[in-house]
């Protein structure tokens, strides 16, 4: 998945490049112009689809994507070196910071995850969920992936 996302990012970056004088232009990316990517099983449990919306650039050290989770699908435990914002666009999901109770997120919610906070997020057990993830980049890195969230951790109310 990482190689596929890098390739999609480079292709998109080429579309969003500067002209010969170095001036930037407004870019519109049409739906379906970049390939969807199935979530890497090392980083996700269940069926997850990632659609890259914007690649990182030198002017905006962040990337964004629409991430769609089937019921019970979720990320692995992970952190972000510069933080992440989630904007829930459909359904209901959960987000959990390590050592805290999982919290519900639903359509319209905006979730800020500070830099270095170990967490996971995904759909509830019965409802799918989609969110736009805006992930900030520090030193060329946007996430540190850890172990998968077990079914026992996912099903726990704590």
C-alpha positions in Angstrom: 0.0 0.0 0.0 2.8 2.4 0.9 4.3 2.1 -2.6 0.9 2.6 -4.2 0.2 5.7 -2.1 3.6 7.1 -2.9 3.0 6.5 -6.6 -0.4 8.1 -6.4 1.0 11.1 -4.5 3.8 11.6 -7.1 1.3 11.4 -9.9 -0.9 13.9 -8.3 2.0 16.2 -7.4 2.9 16.2 -11.1 -0.6 17.4 -11.9 -0.3 20.1 -9.2 3.1 21.4 -10.1 4.3 25.0 -10.7 4.6 26.5 -14.1 7.9 27.4 -15.6 7.9 30.8 -13.7 7.3 29.0 -10.4 3.8 30.4 -9.9 1.2 28.1 -8.4 -2.3 27.7 -9.8 -5.6 26.6 -8.4 -6.1 22.9 -9.0 -9.3 20.9 -9.2 -9.1 17.1 -8.8 -12.0 15.3 -10.4 -13.6 12.4 -8.5 -12.1 9.1 -9.6 -9.0 10.7 -11.1 -6.8 8.9 -8.6 -7.1 5.2 -7.9 -8.6 3.9 -4.7 -6.3 1.8 -2.5 -7.4 -1.0 -0.3 -6.1 -0.6 3.3 -2.8 -2.5 4.0 -3.6 -5.4 6.3 -0.5 -4.5 8.3 -2.2 -1.2 9.2 -5.9 -2.0 9.1 -8.3 -4.7 10.2 -11.3 -5.3 7.9 -12.3 -3.7 4.7 -10.9 -0.2 4.4 -10.6 1.9 1.2 -8.4 5.0 1.0 -8.9 7.6 -1.7 -6.1 10.2 -1.8 -7.5 13.7 -2.0 -4.4 15.9 -1.9 -0.8 15.0 -1.8 1.8 16.7 0.5 3.7 19.6 -1.0 6.4 22.0 0.2 3.8 24.7 0.7 1.4 22.5 2.7 3.1 19.8 4.6 0.0 17.6 4.9 -1.9 15.1 2.8 -5.6 14.3 2.9 -7.7 11.3 2.0 -11.2 9.9 2.2 -11.0 6.8 4.3 -14.0 4.4 4.2 -14.4 1.7 6.9 -16.9 -1.2 6.7 -18.5 -2.3 10.0 -15.8 -3.5 12.5 -13.0 -2.2 10.2 -10.3 -0.1 12.0 -6.8 1.2 12.0 -3.9 -0.3 13.9 -2.6 1.5 16.9 -0.6 4.4 15.6 0.7 8.0 16.2 1.2 11.0 14.0 4.4 13.0 14.4 2.6 16.3 13.6 -1.0 15.4 14.4 -4.1 14.5 12.4 -7.6 15.9 11.9 -10.5 13.7 11.1 -13.8 15.0 9.6 -16.5 12.4 9.7 -18.5 12.5 6.5 -20.8 9.5 6.9 -21.9 6.9 9.5 -20.6 6.3 13.0 -17.2 5.3 14.3 -15.0 5.1 17.3 -11.7 6.7 18.2 -9.7 5.6 21.2 -6.6 7.1 22.8 -4.4 4.6 24.5 -5.4 4.2 28.2 -8.8 5.9 27.7 -12.3 4.9 26.9 -13.2 4.7 23.2 -15.4 7.6 22.0 -18.1 7.8 19.4 -17.7 10.0 16.4 -20.5 10.6 13.9 -21.3 12.5 10.7 -20.2 16.1 11.0 -17.8 15.6 13.9 -14.3 17.0 13.7 -11.7 15.2 15.7 -8.2 16.5 16.4 -5.5 14.0 17.4 -2.4 15.7 18.8 1.1 14.8 17.7 2.5 11.6 19.4 -0.9 10.4 20.8 -1.2 6.6 20.5 -4.7 5.8 19.1 -6.9 3.9 16.7 -10.1 4.8 14.8 -12.6 3.0 12.7 -16.3 2.0 12.2 -18.6 0.7 14.9 -19.5 -3.0 15.1 -22.7 -2.5 13.1 -22.3 0.8 11.1 -19.7 1.8 8.5 -18.0 5.1 8.7 -16.1 7.5 6.4 -13.9 10.3 7.3 -11.6 12.8 5.6 -8.2 12.5 7.2 -5.9 15.5 7.1 -2.5 14.2 8.2 0.3 16.6 8.9 3.9 15.7 8.0 7.1 16.2 10.0 10.5 15.2 8.6 8.8 13.4 5.7 6.7 11.2 7.9 2.9 11.2 8.6 2.4 8.1 10.8 4.1 5.6 13.0 2.2 2.3 12.7 2.1 -0.2 15.6 0.3 -3.4 16.3 -3.2 -4.2 15.0 -6.1 -3.5 17.4 -7.2 -7.0 18.6 -10.9 -8.0 18.6 -10.7 -8.0 22.4 -9.4 -4.4 22.5 -12.0 -3.4 19.8 -14.9 -4.9 21.7 -13.9 -3.5 25.1 -15.9 -0.6 26.4 -12.9 0.9 28.2 
